Amino acid sequence: MGAVATSPPADPVGVHLERTEDLSPRIDALAEALGPRVGVEHLLGDLKYRAHDSRIGRLAGRAVHRAIAWNSYDQRDPTWWPQGITTSADATAEGRIAGRRVLVTTWYAKAVNGIKRGSRLTFLDLDTLEYRHVLLVDPTLDDEGRVGMNSVRIHAGGIVWTGPWLHIAATARGFVTCHVDDIMRVPDDNEFPDEIGLLGSPDAPRPASFGHHYVLPVRFTHRAHTDDGHTPLRHSFLSLDRSGDPPGLLAGEYGRGGQSTRLARYELDAQGWLPALDGSGISRPVLDDVELVRMQGDVRARGRHHITVSQGPWWPGSVYTGQPGDLRRHRFALPMGPEDITYWPETDELWSVSEHPRRRWIFSMRRAWFD
């Protein structure tokens, strides 16, 4: 995609992003080994699991309007932990993908018996509450040119769906970017929950993707860099910032114990829906300092920031609203363990997700509740 050339700020903020090489050739080779790309519309026609509305979740936070619980296995799973959230309202002006209202969440896996499964996405139809998990993978080539795939080991604390792109927070690395048309269906004999890659004979490789039947390879990384004498920016969470034209990406830092807690806004290229690059091929954000520890997510809606803040695994979370230097706290607004947050303009609702086993919900809030 073409980049928009912009002038660098008069006072550089000391941090920036650089886009790595496009891995499309490796993804082409992976698709040849696994089977053709199927894309997001095929995935939405093959949803496997079913969530359900949860009265308990609705009562877990004062601002919660609707709460959705995963199936019983995902609700209590100690390995995979939900983190980020975005929706089809971020992806398209009409808020639909193939006629469906879609929520997408990220999860990261805690190591079990030395196995690190990385990160995954979950696509959920908001009307049927059916969903399917998709493993994030890095396409690889060995010294002999043979294709393979590895897990993507990032915390995945936030996600934004812009056009065909999914941007997924990778903390110190910046964020990784995937294209929804690259979603691939792994053959049905993939029943190896502890393995990943194209295993066995090179002539007849056996695909393994930790038991997932869909994978999504990373197309490139927007890698974080820091100028000498400046503090590195951690991309802990992400959201779509509709306050400008074109919209931008809003990133922020989870911090405690003296760590920096900043918000960063990157311009987006309106044609390609990727971070806009200047003449040097980099993207510099506008930064705001926020003296607020344990920020888990932030989204701008109707001119105000809405920042989720966690209070540990057993206490309800808070939302702070306003501007970075003038924030109002709304106590006990959220279930315990709140994470990322996103906004659906059509319904004037905020959506978030909580992470702890047995206290794990996708939930909406009426934005006007915070007025």
CORFENFEN-V173605 format. One record per pair of residues at least 24 apart in sequence whose C-alpha atoms are under 8 Angstrom apart, sorted by the first residue. I is the first residue (numbers start at 1). J is the second residue. D is the distance in whole Angstrom. If there is no record, write none. Layout:
<<I:J:D> <I:J:D>>
This chain:
<<1:271:8> <1:272:5> <1:274:8> <2:271:8> <2:272:7> <3:269:6> <3:272:7> <3:274:8> <3:276:6> <3:277:6> <3:278:8> <4:269:6> <4:276:5> <4:277:6> <4:278:7> <5:276:7> <5:277:6> <5:278:5> <5:279:6> <6:276:8> <6:277:7> <6:278:5> <6:279:7> <7:278:6> <7:279:8> <8:278:7> <8:284:7> <9:284:8> <12:284:8> <13:284:7> <13:285:7> <13:286:7> <13:287:7> <14:226:6> <14:227:5> <14:228:8> <14:229:8> <14:230:6> <14:231:8> <15:224:7> <15:225:6> <15:226:5> <15:227:6> <15:230:7> <15:231:8> <15:232:7> <15:233:7> <15:284:7> <15:285:8> <16:224:6> <16:225:5> <16:226:7> <16:282:6> <16:283:5> <16:284:4> <16:285:7> <17:174:7> <17:222:6> <17:223:5> <17:224:5> <17:225:6> <17:282:6> <17:283:5> <17:284:7> <18:222:5> <18:223:5> <18:224:7> <18:225:7> <18:281:7> <18:282:5> <18:283:7> <19:220:7> <19:221:6> <19:222:5> <19:223:6> <19:281:8> <19:282:7> <20:220:6> <20:221:5> <20:222:6> <20:223:7> <21:220:6> <22:219:6> <22:220:5> <23:139:8> <23:218:8> <23:219:5> <23:220:6> <24:219:6> <26:139:6> <26:140:7> <26:141:7> <26:147:7> <27:139:6> <27:182:8> <27:217:7> <27:219:8> <29:147:6> <30:139:7> <30:147:6> <30:148:7> <30:149:8> <31:184:7> <33:147:8> <34:184:7> <34:185:7> <34:186:6> <34:187:7> <34:207:7> <35:184:7> <35:185:7> <35:186:7> <35:187:8> <36:184:7> <36:185:8> <37:181:7> <37:182:5> <37:183:6> <37:184:5> <37:185:7> <38:181:7> <38:182:7> <38:183:6> <38:184:5> <38:185:7> <39:180:6> <39:181:4> <39:182:6> <39:183:5> <39:184:7> <40:180:6> <40:181:6> <40:183:7> <41:97:7> <41:98:6> <43:132:8> <43:183:8> <44:123:8> <44:125:8> <46:132:8> <47:124:8> <47:130:6> <47:131:5> <47:132:5> <48:130:7> <48:131:6> <48:132:6> <49:130:5> <49:131:5> <49:132:6> <50:129:6> <50:130:4> <50:131:6> <51:129:5> <51:130:6> <51:131:7> <52:129:7> <57:335:7> <57:359:8> <57:361:6> <57:363:8> <58:363:8> <60:316:7> <60:334:7> <60:335:5> <60:336:8> <61:316:6> <61:317:8> <61:332:6> <61:333:5> <61:334:4> <61:335:5> <62:332:6> <62:333:4> <62:334:6> <63:333:5> <63:334:6> <63:365:6> <63:366:7> <63:369:7> <64:333:7> <64:334:7> <64:363:6> <64:364:6> <64:365:5> <64:366:8> <65:363:7> <65:364:5> <65:365:5> <65:366:7> <66:363:5> <66:364:5> <66:365:7> <67:361:6> <67:362:6> <67:363:4> <67:364:7> <68:361:5> <68:362:5> <68:363:6> <69:360:7> <69:361:5> <69:362:7> <70:360:8> <70:361:7> <75:357:6> <75:358:5> <75:359:8> <75:360:6> <76:357:4> <76:358:5> <76:360:8> <77:357:6> <78:110:8> <78:357:6> <79:109:5> <79:110:5> <79:111:7> <79:112:7> <80:107:6> <80:108:6> <80:109:4> <80:110:7> <81:107:5> <81:108:5> <81:109:6> <81:110:8> <81:355:6> <81:356:7> <81:357:8> <82:106:6> <82:107:4> <82:108:7> <82:353:7> <82:354:7> <82:355:5> <83:107:5> <83:108:7> <83:155:8> <83:156:6> <83:157:5> <83:158:6> <83:339:6> <83:340:6> <83:353:7> <83:354:7> <83:355:6> <84:156:6> <84:157:5> <84:158:4> <84:159:5> <84:237:7> <84:238:8> <84:339:7> <84:340:5> <84:341:7> <84:353:7> <85:158:6> <85:159:6> <85:160:7> <85:340:6> <85:341:6> <85:342:7> <85:351:8> <85:352:6> <85:353:7> <86:159:6> <86:160:5> <86:161:6> <86:239:8> <86:341:8> <86:342:6> <87:160:8> <87:161:7> <87:342:8> <87:344:8> <88:161:7> <89:343:8> <89:344:6> <89:345:7> <89:346:8> <90:160:7> <90:161:6> <90:162:6> <90:163:8> <90:240:7> <90:344:8> <91:161:5> <91:162:4> <91:163:5> <91:164:7> <92:162:7> <92:163:6> <95:346:8> <100:125:7> <100:126:8> <100:127:8> <101:125:6> <101:126:6> <101:127:7> <102:126:6> <105:159:8> <106:156:6> <106:157:7> <106:158:7> <106:159:7> <107:155:8> <107:156:7> <108:153:8> <108:154:7> <108:155:6> <108:156:6> <115:194:7> <116:151:8> <116:153:7> <117:151:6> <117:152:8> <117:153:7> <117:210:7> <118:151:5> <118:152:5> <118:153:4> <118:154:6> <119:151:7> <119:152:6> <119:153:6> <119:154:6> <119:155:7> <119:156:7> <133:212:7> <133:214:7> <134:212:6> <134:213:7> <134:214:5> <134:215:5> <134:216:7> <135:209:7> <135:212:6> <135:214:6> <135:215:5> <135:216:6> <136:215:6> <136:216:5> <136:217:6> <136:218:7> <137:215:7> <137:216:6> <137:217:5> <137:218:6> <138:217:5> <138:218:6> <139:217:6> <139:218:7> <146:202:8> <147:198:8> <148:197:5> <148:198:6> <149:196:7> <149:197:5> <149:198:7> <150:196:6> <150:197:6> <151:196:7> <156:236:8> <156:237:8> <157:236:5> <157:237:5> <157:238:8> <157:296:8> <157:339:7> <157:340:7> <158:236:7> <158:237:4> <158:238:5> <158:239:7> <158:297:7> <158:340:6> <159:237:7> <159:238:5> <159:239:7> <160:238:6> <160:239:6> <160:240:6> <160:249:8> <162:240:8> <162:273:6> <162:274:8> <163:273:6> <165:273:7> <165:274:8> <168:238:8> <169:235:6> <169:236:6> <169:237:6> <169:238:6> <170:235:6> <170:236:7> <171:234:5> <171:235:4> <171:236:5> <171:237:8> <172:224:7> <172:232:8> <172:233:7> <172:234:5> <172:235:6> <173:222:8> <173:223:5> <173:224:5> <173:234:8> <173:235:8> <174:221:7> <174:222:6> <174:223:5> <174:224:5> <174:234:7> <174:235:6> <175:221:6> <175:222:5> <175:223:7> <175:224:8> <175:235:7> <176:218:7> <176:219:8> <176:220:6> <176:221:4> <176:222:6> <176:223:8> <177:218:6> <177:219:6> <177:220:6> <177:221:6> <177:222:7> <178:216:7> <178:217:7> <178:218:5> <178:219:5> <178:220:7> <179:218:8> <179:219:7> <180:216:8> <182:216:6> <182:217:7> <183:214:7> <183:215:6> <183:216:5> <183:217:7> <184:214:6> <184:215:5> <184:216:6> <185:213:6> <185:214:5> <185:215:7> <186:212:8> <186:213:5> <186:214:6> <186:215:7> <187:213:7> <188:213:7> <233:262:8> <236:296:7> <237:296:7> <237:297:6> <237:298:8> <237:340:6> <238:297:7> <238:298:7> <238:340:8> <239:297:8> <239:298:7> <239:299:6> <239:341:7> <239:342:6> <240:299:7> <240:342:7> <241:265:8> <241:299:7> <241:300:6> <242:300:7> <242:301:8> <243:300:7> <243:303:7> <246:270:6> <248:275:8> <249:275:8> <250:298:8> <250:299:7> <251:298:8> <252:295:8> <252:297:7> <252:298:7> <253:295:7> <253:296:8> <254:293:7> <254:294:5> <254:295:5> <254:296:6> <255:293:5> <255:294:5> <255:295:7> <256:293:5> <256:294:6> <261:289:6> <261:290:6> <261:291:6> <261:292:7> <261:293:7> <261:295:8> <262:287:7> <262:288:6> <262:289:5> <262:290:5> <263:287:6> <263:288:5> <263:289:6> <263:290:7> <264:288:6> <288:324:7> <289:324:7> <290:324:5> <290:325:7> <296:338:7> <296:339:5> <296:340:6> <297:339:6> <297:340:4> <297:341:5> <298:340:7> <298:341:6> <298:342:8> <299:341:6> <299:342:6> <299:343:7> <300:343:8> <301:343:7> <301:367:8> <307:341:8> <308:338:7> <308:339:7> <308:340:7> <308:341:7> <309:338:7> <309:339:8> <310:336:7> <310:337:6> <310:338:6> <310:339:8> <311:336:7> <311:337:7> <312:336:7> <312:337:6> <313:337:6> <313:356:7> <321:370:7> <330:370:8> <335:359:8>>
